[in-house]
Amino acid sequence: MYEFAIAWEWLAFAARWFHVITAIAWIGSSFYFIALDLGLVKRPHLPPGAYGEEWQVHGGGFYHIQKYLVAPAQMPEHLTWFKYESYFTWLSGFLMLCIVYYGGANLFLIDRHVLDVSVPVAIAISLASLAGGWIIYDLLCKSPIGKNTWGLMILLYLLLVFMAWGYTQLFTGRAAFLHLGAFTATIMSANVFFIIIPNQKIVVADLIAGRTPDAKYGRIAKQRSLHNNYLTLPVIFFMLSNHYPLAFGTQFNWIIAAIVFLMGVTIRHWFNTTHARKGKPTWTWLVTVILFILIMWLSTVPKVLTGDKQAEAIAPAFQQFAADPHFPAVKQLISTRCTMCHAAEPVYEGIVRPPKNVMLEADGEIAAHAREIYIQAGRSHAMPPGNVTEVTPEERRLLISWYQSATGDKTE
């Protein structure tokens, strides 16, 4: 029987790969159509009803693209709808959330120094925040303030900053950033599923029936598309942030998140303006660099990371690993092979912060990361990188025996 931990790790890998594939498809098509839409040119020879055209060259051929705000005189037999990229990106991301953060809630989701709750309660809070965030956002868009595009975007930014702060009061720093990305991605994908695609279908149905579509459907869809445009880059940042504890593992992590959203705006503004042939606002890159330097400064003030604290006491969920007879030998092994990097103050040259904010000095820290140690240094040779501390095959077998003995899994 294949070991559960190994199978779970491969499931997480498959879900992550699926998520990356679908995200590339969604973001790629989104970026392409935004650039195409902004680059359209109105010319006198265009057919009736055509809004603009664009000539492009790629792959050894030329493409002549025309856009109709309403529809051509005769509807084509087949229309390509760009929607499944968005749906499957969200579904695969939610699958990742379930596998990593719900399945490993005691380690990755819950920080009992922040909020001491049970696993079911933490998961319920997570789910409620994602659903509630979409409902609040949708109500704001449909409210009177929704008619003011830029006023709505400012209000949306304030909502995102509040959620950044709120998540850091509920979960680990790592989970807070991941949830902020999931919160934003939920809004984006729900915009596609509940607003943009249904509105487009109404317009197409009216055109096929010979009716004049109500202009409000296009206007509403355009507004939601604009929001998605400016939220894309911050979502990518938060989805990658779990690799960088300097971003999520500080007491100023929610301020860093707020700045990331601003950086997303400055970068997208450059691309949007350039694609629209309205100049090249290079000042946006200077502002982005300044904001990034500010993030770097905030990540080291104070110097000791304060987010994602690990308790020295051993949490009940991990006591079995410290109680196992192999633990004293494992602790000695880790102290000689791992803690030069995985410590509050690493001594290995070039390492200034523990990788992924994982510290393995106290008994509770070692026990809490038992599964990661087993996978990374026992079953595989991923740790230490290049085997720089010369972990022997016998020592790796010790880690395997410890984990299997503590979990009661004796399979090979």
Beta strands, then each sheet from edge to edge (+ up, - down):
strand 1: 50-58
strand 2: 61-68
sheet 1: 1+ 2-
end
